[in-house]
Amino acid sequence: MKKITILAAATAAVLPLSIPTVSSVAADDFYKERQLVLTIASRPGGGFNAYGRSLAKHFTKHLGQKSSIIVKNMPGAGGRKATAWLAKIAPKDGSNLLGTMPGSLVEPILGDPKRVKYNPLKFGYVGSASGFTTMCLVRHEHPAKSFKDMMKTQVIMGGDQIGSTTHDQANMFRNLVGAKIKLVKGYSGTKNLVLAIQQKEIDGFCGYAWASLMSRAPHLIKDKIVRLVVQFGLDPHPAATKAGIPPVWDFVKDKKKIAALELLASTQTFGRPYITPANVPKARLASLRAAFDATMKDPAFKKDMAKSRLSIQPTSGAKVQKLIENIYHSDAATQKLARWAISKSE
């Protein structure tokens, strides 16, 4: 199965290495009293923003040398705007990091390559703070009480633009699984989608990460505003499964469609990726990776994340890079079907 091929190959290719210390990799003292910039490719208020700002709070103490960091937001085009900025404009000296959306990193093969002004295979991969499993939410009073019901009852779902999980997964569930979803585009960020549900503008939306839902909008469940009807990820989320939310794999049997779904789900294994521009000096990228890995293990960081109800499932920069390479070298027919599935509107 594709999920085994992509993940197992990436894991096998990344051999255990001793993590270099800050002093051993920062030989040129570049980060001494250096101010870094972390750009987040989303608006304030959502899960990507929460992860990025939590990382920034603890990151530089592991980079050392009295470095500091400022955080800014650059939303737009499902992460493509900020990712293009990183590739074309951001300094390539190791002072700039980007927390982007995984969809922007696979856009050249799963989206419209004409709209992409960068090559993801050339970025430096620092690491991913967490993978994620996403949910479809439907207003509690809607006639569709389950995902099975959505196969015969139309649901009006909100979403952002192509490349965002809220757009791509609504189309994906309609085109590969058969759900009767009408997608209304233009809702920038999950914060606005939650508001749209509360104001009854839409029936629901797909692509909301379980961790983000539980940390940013738990009232949707507590107050019975929505039902969670299906989960999407390579492996079922334990808490979602315990709550009785079925995985998408229960509703699709066609092998080609399963392969396309697995390819799309594989991008969620590096769901909170942090990257640098191409051609950052190797020693500086190693310093950033070492600081990232140390932050993920930092008790203070873990405490902050737990307080915010954000999960930590880190993936090293080297493994994220290999996962990206494996996705780009996956079966062409599967890529084509996955690309059609997320881009084809009603």
C-alpha positions in Angstrom: 0.0 0.0 0.0 1.2 3.5 -0.8 1.2 4.7 2.8 3.7 1.9 3.7 5.9 2.6 0.7 6.2 6.4 1.3 6.6 6.3 5.0 8.8 3.2 5.3 11.1 4.4 2.5 11.6 7.8 4.2 12.3 6.2 7.6 14.7 3.7 6.1 16.6 6.4 4.2 17.2 8.6 7.3 19.8 6.6 9.2 20.3 7.4 12.9 22.7 10.3 13.3 24.2 11.9 16.3 22.6 15.4 16.7 25.3 18.0 16.3 25.5 20.5 19.1 25.0 24.2 18.5 28.7 24.9 19.1 29.8 22.2 16.6 27.7 23.3 13.7 27.7 27.1 14.1 31.4 27.5 13.5 31.0 30.9 11.9 29.1 32.3 14.9 26.4 33.4 12.4 23.6 33.2 15.1 25.5 35.2 17.7 23.1 37.9 18.8 21.2 37.3 15.5 17.5 38.2 15.1 15.7 35.6 13.2 12.3 35.9 11.4 9.7 33.2 11.5 6.9 33.8 9.0 3.7 31.9 9.4 1.7 31.3 6.2 -1.7 31.8 7.8 -3.7 34.4 9.6 -3.6 34.8 13.4 -6.1 32.7 15.3 -5.7 29.3 13.7 -3.7 26.2 14.4 -0.7 27.0 12.2 -0.3 30.3 14.0 -0.6 28.7 17.4 2.1 26.1 16.6 4.4 28.7 15.1 4.2 31.2 18.0 4.7 28.4 20.6 7.8 27.2 18.7 9.2 30.8 18.5 8.8 31.2 22.2 11.4 28.5 23.0 13.4 28.0 19.8 16.2 30.5 20.2 17.3 29.4 23.6 18.3 26.1 21.9 20.0 27.9 19.1 22.1 29.8 21.6 24.4 32.7 21.2 21.9 35.3 22.5 19.8 35.0 19.3 16.2 36.2 19.1 13.2 35.8 16.9 10.3 37.8 15.6 7.1 36.3 14.2 5.0 37.7 11.4 2.0 36.4 9.4 1.7 36.2 5.7 -1.6 34.4 4.7 -2.7 33.8 1.2 -3.3 31.2 -1.5 -3.2 28.2 0.8 0.4 29.0 1.9 1.7 29.5 -1.7 2.1 33.3 -1.2 4.5 33.0 1.7 6.2 30.0 0.2 6.9 31.9 -3.0 8.1 34.8 -0.9 10.6 32.6 0.9 11.9 31.2 -2.4 12.3 34.4 -4.2 12.7 37.3 -1.7 13.7 36.1 1.7 17.4 36.2 2.7 19.1 32.9 2.1 21.6 33.2 4.9 19.7 31.1 7.5 18.0 34.0 9.3 14.5 33.3 7.9 12.2 30.4 8.6 8.7 29.7 7.3 5.9 27.7 8.9 3.9 26.8 5.8 1.0 24.5 4.9 1.9 21.0 3.6 -0.4 21.5 0.6 1.9 24.4 -0.6 4.8 21.9 -0.7 3.1 19.4 -3.0 1.3 22.0 -5.1 3.5 21.5 -8.2 2.4 17.8 -8.5 -1.1 17.9 -6.8 -2.2 21.3 -7.8 -1.6 23.7 -10.7 2.1 23.9 -11.4 1.6 27.1 -13.5 0.7 28.9 -10.3 3.8 27.7 -8.4 6.9 30.0 -8.4 9.2 27.7 -6.4 10.6 24.2 -6.3 9.9 22.4 -3.0 12.7 20.0 -3.6 15.2 22.8 -3.1 14.1 24.1 0.3 15.9 23.3 3.5 13.6 21.3 5.8 14.1 22.1 9.5 11.4 19.8 10.9 7.6 19.4 11.5 6.1 19.9 14.9 3.3 17.5 14.3 1.4 15.4 11.9 -2.4 15.8 12.0 -5.6 14.0 11.3 -8.4 16.1 9.9 -12.2 16.0 10.5 -15.3 16.9 8.6 -17.8 18.9 10.7 -21.5 19.2 9.9 -24.0 21.4 11.8 -25.8 19.3 14.4 -29.3 20.0 13.1 -28.5 19.2 9.4 -30.3 16.1 8.0 -26.9 14.4 7.3 -26.2 12.9 10.7 -23.3 10.7 9.4 -20.8 10.5 6.6 -23.0 7.7 5.1 -25.8 10.2 5.0 -23.6 12.6 3.1 -23.6 10.1 0.2 -27.2 10.9 -0.5 -27.9 14.3 1.2 -26.2 17.4 0.0 -24.1 19.4 2.4 -22.9 22.9 1.7 -19.3 23.1 2.9 -17.1 26.2 3.3 -13.4 26.2 2.2 -10.4 28.4 1.4 -8.5 28.2 -1.9 -6.9 25.2 -3.5 -3.9 24.1 -1.6 -5.6 24.5 1.8 -7.0 21.4 3.5 -10.5 22.9 3.8 -10.7 23.3 0.0 -8.9 20.2 -1.1 -10.5 17.8 1.3 -14.1 18.9 0.5 -13.4 18.2 -3.2 -11.5 15.0 -2.4 -14.4 13.6 -0.4 -16.8 14.4 -3.2 -14.6 13.2 -6.1 -13.0 10.1 -4.6 -15.5 8.9 -2.0 -18.9 10.1 -3.4 -20.1 12.6 -0.7 -22.6 15.1 -2.0 -20.6 18.2 -1.1 -21.2 21.6 -2.5 -18.1 23.7 -1.9 -18.3 27.5 -1.2 -14.8 28.9 -1.5 -13.3 32.1 -0.1 -13.3 31.5 3.6 -9.7 32.4 4.7 -8.6 30.3 7.6 -10.5 28.0 10.0 -11.3 30.8 12.3 -13.6 32.3 9.7 -15.0 28.9 8.9 -15.9 28.4 12.5 -17.6 31.8 12.5 -19.5 30.9 9.3 -20.8 27.7 11.0 -21.9 29.6 14.0 -23.7 32.2 11.8 -25.3 29.4 9.8 -23.8 30.6 6.5 -22.6 27.0 5.7 -23.5 23.5 6.9 -19.9 22.7 7.8 -16.4 22.2 6.5 -13.7 19.5 6.1 -10.0 19.6 6.8 -10.0 20.8 10.4 -7.2 19.1 12.3 -8.3 17.3 15.4 -5.7 19.1 17.6 -6.7 22.5 16.3 -10.4 21.8 16.8 -9.8 20.6 20.4 -7.6 23.6 21.2 -9.2 26.5 19.2 -12.9 25.6 19.0 -13.8 22.9 21.5 -17.2 24.6 22.1 -18.3 23.4 18.7 -18.4 19.9 20.2 -19.3 20.8 23.8 -22.2 22.9 22.8 -23.4 20.4 20.2 -23.1 22.9 17.3 -21.5 20.3 15.0 -21.1 16.6 14.5 -17.8 15.1 13.5 -18.7 12.7 10.7 -15.4 11.3 9.3 -11.7 11.5 10.0 -8.9 11.6 7.4 -5.3 10.4 8.0 -3.1 7.5 7.1 -3.8 6.0 10.5 -7.0 6.6 12.7 -6.6 9.1 15.4 -7.0 7.3 18.8 -9.2 10.0 20.5 -11.3 10.5 17.4 -11.7 6.7 17.0 -12.7 6.4 20.7 -15.3 9.1 20.0 -16.8 6.9 17.3 -15.7 9.0 14.3 -15.1 6.6 11.3 -12.0 6.8 9.1 -12.5 7.5 5.4 -11.1 4.1 4.6 -14.4 2.6 5.7 -16.2 4.2 2.7 -13.9 3.5 -0.3 -13.0 0.2 -1.9 -11.5 1.1 -5.3 -7.8 0.4 -5.2 -6.8 3.4 -7.4 -8.9 5.8 -5.3 -7.4 4.4 -2.1 -3.9 5.0 -3.5 -4.8 8.6 -4.4 -6.2 9.1 -0.9 -3.1 7.6 0.7 -0.9 10.0 -1.3 -2.9 13.0 -0.1 -2.9 11.7 3.5 0.8 11.3 3.4 1.3 15.0 3.3 -0.4 15.2 6.8 2.5 13.3 8.4 4.5 16.5 8.2 1.5 18.7 9.0 3.3 21.6 10.6 6.5 22.0 8.5 9.2 24.6 9.0 11.5 25.4 6.1 14.3 27.6 4.9 15.1 29.0 1.5 17.3 27.0 -0.8 21.1 27.3 -0.5 21.2 28.1 3.2 24.8 27.0 4.3 24.7 23.4 5.5 26.2 24.2 8.9 23.5 26.8 9.6 20.7 24.4 8.5 22.2 21.8 10.8 22.1 24.4 13.6 18.4 25.1 12.9 17.6 21.4 12.8 19.4 20.8 16.1 17.6 23.7 17.8 14.3 22.5 16.4 14.8 18.9 17.7 15.9 20.2 21.1 12.8 22.5 21.3 10.5 19.5 20.6 12.0 17.8 23.7 12.0 20.9 25.9 9.8 20.3 29.0 8.8 24.0 29.0 7.7 23.8 25.4 5.8 20.6 26.0 4.1 22.3 29.0 3.0 25.3 26.9 1.7 23.0 24.2 -0.3 20.9 26.6 -1.7 24.0 28.2 -2.9 25.1 24.7 -4.1 21.5 24.0 -1.8 21.2 21.0 -0.3 17.9 20.2 3.4 17.3 19.5 4.4 14.5 17.0 7.7 15.8 15.6 9.4 14.7 12.5 13.0 15.6 11.9 14.0 17.8 9.0 15.9 15.0 7.3 12.9 12.8 7.4 10.5 15.5 6.1 12.9 16.1 3.2 12.9 12.4 2.4 9.1 12.3 2.6 8.8 15.2 0.2 11.2 13.4 -2.2 9.2 10.2 -2.0 5.9 12.0 -2.8 7.5 13.7 -5.8 8.7 10.3 -7.1 5.4 8.5 -6.5 3.4 6.8 -9.3 2.4 9.3 -12.0 -1.1 7.9 -12.5 -1.8 8.2 -8.7 -0.5 11.8 -8.7 -2.8 12.6 -11.7 -5.9 11.1 -9.9 -5.1 12.9 -6.6 -4.6 16.2 -8.5 -7.9 15.8 -10.3 -9.7 15.0 -7.0 -8.7 18.1 -5.2 -9.1 20.5 -8.1 -12.3 19.3 -9.8 -15.2 21.5 -8.7 -18.9 20.5 -9.1 
